[in-house]
Amino acid sequence: MIEVQDELIKEIEAVRQIPIVPTMLEVVCQITGMGFAAIARVTDNRWIACSVRDEVDFGLKEGGELKIETTLCNEIRDSRQPIVIDHVAEDPDFKHHHTPKIYGLQSYISIPIILKDGTFFGTLCAISSKPAKVKNTKVIGTFNMFAELLSFHLQSFDLLERSYSANLELEQKNKILTTANIDLDTFVFTASHDLKSPVNNIRGLIDALSGSVAQDKLDRKKIHQIIDMMKSSVDRLGITLDDLTTVVEADRDNAAENAEQINIFELVEDLKQDLDSLIEESDARIEVDCEDTNVLNFSKKNFRSILFNLLSNALKYRSPERIPEVLIRLHKNDGKLQLSVKDNGLGIPADKQDKLFTMFERFHAHVEGSGIGLYIVKRMIDNAEGQIEVDSSPDKGTTFTIIFN
């Protein structure tokens, strides 16, 4: 219903933007001798005045409405034929019609405005409480010409608007494509770098293992050490491959199609089980502030990944000087749903925050990780057309805020 109302407002505004409309209505009043002329937008259930010339205080202003069933335009919309009446009292078809009686009309002319694509827009009409000579080729021809001009301008306005919208959409797609190309370059460079490192390690360890095995006397302790190091390199390789797969899945997943209601309290309790070792070793306190348990409608898989990354980071990058405290808050602000995850951890220096969501970027070497978690969070939020903000101070803590559209 709101979209229909917005469309009507746009169409009424389109008529107002046609520069010849005031002159057109003035000419209509002059050639008919009538004191009221209007351009009306007529739908199945509404009659709205787009532009008005009122010399007789009829009382209808621009944007004003008449009940559609009380107007003759209601019939014109269905027949798409003009109605022209010189003198209602002498007209066999309309002398008993309810519309002239309701509005006190004696003369009337209304021509349908048909757009070039065949759409019925409304009417160009004029009325008078006195008889008038309007049923002639001069008046009807002028009205038809004006109706065609209005149709042309409205169609041109629509084409310009569509062109503008198409250009905006194209610009947006170009921005997305540019970002995607940059991300792809970064992805290829960093992925190849992170894959080369464990592969080179494994290659070197295989050479070392081959050398040890080739010796006459086997050093089993050294061989076991090399094998353990190879396992570690293979594990790192596996983690990198898993992270890269997660990035691809984050871009391919359609969050809107998989949206469902999420109980944040249940989800946080579930995540606590996954993060049990981190919580236990740090005595972390995690609180949830949310008035409505099922207020969020989002892809559960994606939301779980987002919250897991933010919550695990809050625990990993905790300060050694205090017990970790994490507040997860879900609330509405200015009609939009917001999720915030606030901690009292190490914080992030201001000069590094602009690289926070970059792939494979890490700021604390003492914590294990691939540096891909926040990148994935950002991608998922971007794909859902949301926003993510960060507010952080070194040694005071960090707050991530996600705004859902």
N, C-alpha and C positions, 0 to 999 in steps of 0.2 A: 504493500500500500504506500509506503514511504517513497519507493522508487517511482511509482506512478505520479505521485504528487510532485516530486523533483522534476520529472520529465515535463509536466504541465507548466511548471514555473519557468523552465528553460524555454519552452515554446512561446509562452507569453512574452518573455524577455526578447526573444528573437523578433517578434513583431515590432516591439518598441524600438529595436535597433535599426529598423528599415527607415531611412531618412525621408522617404517620400510619403510616409503614412499620414502625417498631419495635413499636408497639402491635398492628398487624396480624399480624406474625409471632408475637407473644406469644399472641394469641387463637388462631391456627392451632395452635400447640403444645398449648394448653389443650383445645380441642374435639376434637382428634384423639388426644391422649395421646402424641403423638410428640415426640421430643426434638430433632429437627432440622427447621428450615423455612428456605426460601430463596426469593428472587426471582432468576431467572436470565435473562440476555440470551442468546438462542439464535440463532445464524446458521447458514448452511449448513455451516460448518466449525469453529465455536467454541461452547463453553458456558462462560459467565463468571458468577460469583456477584456480583450487584449489592448484595444485602443478605442477611445471614445471622443466624439465631438458633440457636445450637448449645449445647444443654444436656447433650449426651452425648459431647462431645469427638470428634465425627466428623472434625474436623481441617481443614475447609474454611473459609477466611476470605473476607471481602469482597475482590473482585478476583481470587480464586483461580479456577482453571480445571480442568475435567474434559475428558478426551478425548470429543469429541462422539459418536463411534461407540460409546462405552461406556454412553451414557445412554438412557433412555426418551424424553427430550425430543427426541431426534433423530427419533423416530417421530411424536411429537406435532406437531412443526413441519410435517411433511408432511401429516398427516391433519387437523390443527387440532381434534382431538377429545381430551377429557380421558382420562386413564388412572387408574383407581381400583382398588386391590388391598387386600383385607382380610388375606389370608393367602396368601403366594406359594406355599407348599407345597401348598395345596389349590386353587389357581387353574389351570384347564386351559390357559389362554392363556399364562401367564407362569411356570409352575413349572419349565420348562426354559430360560427366557430367560437370556441371558448377563449382563444388567445386575444382577439380584438376586444372582447368583453372585459377580460381581466385588466388589460392595459389601456383601454379607452382609445383604440386605434381606429382610424378611418382610411388611412393609406399606408401601404407597406411594400417594400421591395427587398428581397434577399437573394443573393447569388452564391452558390456553393463555391468554396475554394478547394480545388482538387490538386494535390501535388503531382509532380511529373511521374511519380512511381505508382499513381492511382490511389494513394491514401487520401481519405477525406479529412481535411484539416478543420474546416469551420465555414463561416459565412461572412460576407460583406453585406451589411443591411442598413436600411434607413426606415424611419417610422415618422408618422405625424398624426395628430389628433384631428386633422382636417383632410378633406379629399385633396388629391394631387394627381397631376397628369404624368404618370411614370411608365405606363404601359405603351412605350414607343421605342423605336429602334435606336434613337439617340441615347436615351437614358440606359436602356438595357445593354447597348453596345459598350457604353462607357463602363458600366459595372463589370461586364465580362472582361474588358481589357484590364481593369484594375485587379480583378480576381486572378487573372493570368500573371500579372506583374507580381502580386503577392506570392503566388505559387513559386515563381521563378526565384524571388529573393529568399523565401523560406528554404527552398531546395538548395540554393547556393550557400546559405548559412549552415545548413546541415552538412553539406559537402566540406565546407571549410573546417567545421568542428571535427568531422571525422578525420580529415587530413591532419589537423593539429594533434588529435588523439593518437593517430597512427605514428606521427613523428615522435611524439613523446614516448610511445611504446617502443619505437625503433631505437631511440636514444637510450632507453632503459636496457633494451636487449644488448646494445653495443657496449654499455657499461658492464653488464653481466659477462659478456663475451670477453671483454678486455680483462676483467678480474679473473675469469676462468683461465685465460691464457697465461696470466701472471702466476696464478696458482699452479697451473700445469708445469710451467718452467721450474717453479720452486719445488714442486712435488718430484719432478724427474731428477733435479740436481741433488736434493737432500736425500731422496730415496736411494739413488745410486751410491751416494756417499755412505749412508748408513748400512747399505747392503754390502758394499765393498769391504768395509772394515772387518766384520766377522768372517767373510769369505776369505780374505787375505790371512786372517788369523788361523783359520782352519787349514788353509794351504800350507802355512809355515809349520803348524803343529804336525801335519801329516809328514812333511819332510823330516821334522825332528824325530817323529815316531819311526819312520823308515830307517833313519840313521841308527837309532837305538836298537831296533830289531836286527839290523845287519851286523851288529857287534857280536863277537864270539861269546862274550859273557853278557847275558841280559841283565839289565838293571831294572828289576820289576817295579821298584818304588818310583823310579823316574818315568817308566812307561805309564803307570797308574796316574801320575801327576799330569802327564801329557793328555791322557784320555779324559781326565776330569776337566782340563782346560778346553779340550775339544767340545765336550758336552756343554760347557758354559757358553762357548762361541755359537754352537748350534742353537742353544736356548735363546740367545740374544737375536740370532737371525730369525728364529720363529716369532719372537715378540715383534720385531720390525715388520715382518710380513703380515702379522695379525693387525698391527696398527694401520698399515697401508690398506688392507682390506676394509677396515673400519671406516677409513676416510672415503673410500669409493662407495660403501653402503650408505654413508651419511648423505651423499649427494644423490644417490639413486632413490632413496626412500621417500615416498610421498606421505608426509606427516598428516596432511589434511584428510586423506582417504582412510588413514588408520586411527583417526582421533577417537577417543573414548573418555568417559569420565574417570578421573583418577582420585583415589582417596590418599591424600598426601601423608596422613599419619601412618597408614598401613605400609606405604611405600618406604617411608623413612625407617620404620621398624625392620623391614626386609633388608634395607641397605646396611643397617647396623649389624646384621648377621654377617654380611660379606666383609665388613670392616672391623670385625670383632677383635682381631689381633691388634690393630692400630688403636682402637678405643681402650682395650685392656692395658696395653703397655704405657699409655699416656694418661689414663684416668679421665679421658675427655668427657665433657658434658655436652650433650646435643639436645636442643629444645626446638619445638615446632610451634609456631604461632599462626593459627588459621581458624577463622570463625566457622567457615563452611567446609566440611570435610571433602565434599565432592564438587568443589567450585571449578576445578580445572578440567577443560576438555582438550586433550592433546594426545599425540601418539605416546602410548605408555612406554614402549620400548625406548623411544628417543628421550622422553622425559626422565626415565630411569638412568639412562646414560649421562644426561646433563647433570642430574643431581648427584650421581655417583662421582663424577669427575670433580665437581665443586666441593663435595663433602670430603672426598679422599685427599684433595689438595689442602683443605683446611687442616686436616690431621697430619699430613706429611710435613707441611711447612709450618709446624707449630713452633712456638718459642720455647727454648729450654728453661726459661726463667719463670714460667707460669703454667698452670693447668689449662689445657685447651678448652675453650668455650665456643660453641658454634650455635648460632641462632638462625633457624630456617623460617622465613616469614612469607606467607602467601596472602596478599590482600589486593583490593581494588583502589586505584588512584586515578582520578579524572576519567572514570568509566573503563579504564584498562586494567587488566590483571597483571600484577607484578609479583615476581618471586625474588627474594633476596636471601643470600647466604653470607652471613657475617661471622668473622672469626677474630681472634685476638692473637694471631700468629706473627710470623716474622715480617710480614708486609712486603711491598714491592716498591723499589725506588721509583720516583717520578720519571726519571730519564729512561727507564726501561719499560714503562707501561704501554708505550705505543707498539712494542713488539710482543706483547703478552699473548696475542692470539695467532702468532706466526707458527707455522709448522716446524716441529723439531726444535723449538726455541726453549732453552732451559736457563734459569737464573740462579739456582742453588745446586752446586755440584755434589753436595753431601747427601742428596736424596736421589734414590734410583728412579728412573723414569725415562720415557722416550721423548717427552716434550711435545706430545701430540694431543693430549687430553683437552686443553682449552681451545685448540684449533678445531677439534671435532665439535665441541660445544658451540662455538661461533658459527660453524657451518650449519648445524642443525637449527639454530635460532634464525639465521639468515634465510634458510630454506622455508621456514615457517613465517617469514616476513615480520619477524620480531626484532627487538633490539637488546643488546647486552652492554652494560656499563660497569666500570670498575672504579672503586674509590679506595685507595690504599695509602698507608703511611708506614715507613720502616719502623719496625719494633712496636707497632700499635695494632696492626691487623689489616684485614682486607674485607671489603664488602662487594660482592658481585650482585648486580641487579638485572633481572631479565624482564623486559616488558613485552607481553604477548598482545598481538593484534586480534 
